[in-house]
Amino acid sequence: MMKKIITICVALVAFICTGAVAQQSSKAEFKFDKETHDFGKIPQGKPVTHVFTFENVGAEPIIISEVKPSCGCSVAEFTKTPVKPGEKGTISVTFNAAAKQPFTKNFTVRSNTKTPVKTLYIKGEVTG
């Protein structure tokens, strides 16, 4: 009797794990051209913008719910409509180069993808 219960439990666990793996692989998935952009030296007082491009290499549409800058000196715009499998979308980030100094800023991307939280980076040096 105990062997039957253990066998049933093992089969149930294996079935649940297989279903979870199959569900994960069918999700939407980002493939960015690059996840960090280096502006190099930029002039003070002149905002700079970079557009990150991504492709949906998953099986479901990508829906971005939020792109949050790490500071108030940056803003982000992104593709608001669902990005279907095989299609491309963009995340445009703008940095206000107010202070003369090196900088590294990040943007937290929240979505329905296999990796639901992704971080993009910009860096450079503001000069006079």
Secondary structure, DSSP 8 states (H G I E B T S, - for coil): -HHHHHHHHHHHHHHHHHHHHHHHHTSB-EEES-SEEEEEEEETT--EEEEEEEEE-SSS-B-EEEEEESSTTEEEEE--S-B-TT-EEEEEEEE---SSSEEEEEEEEEESBSSSEEEEEEEEEEE-
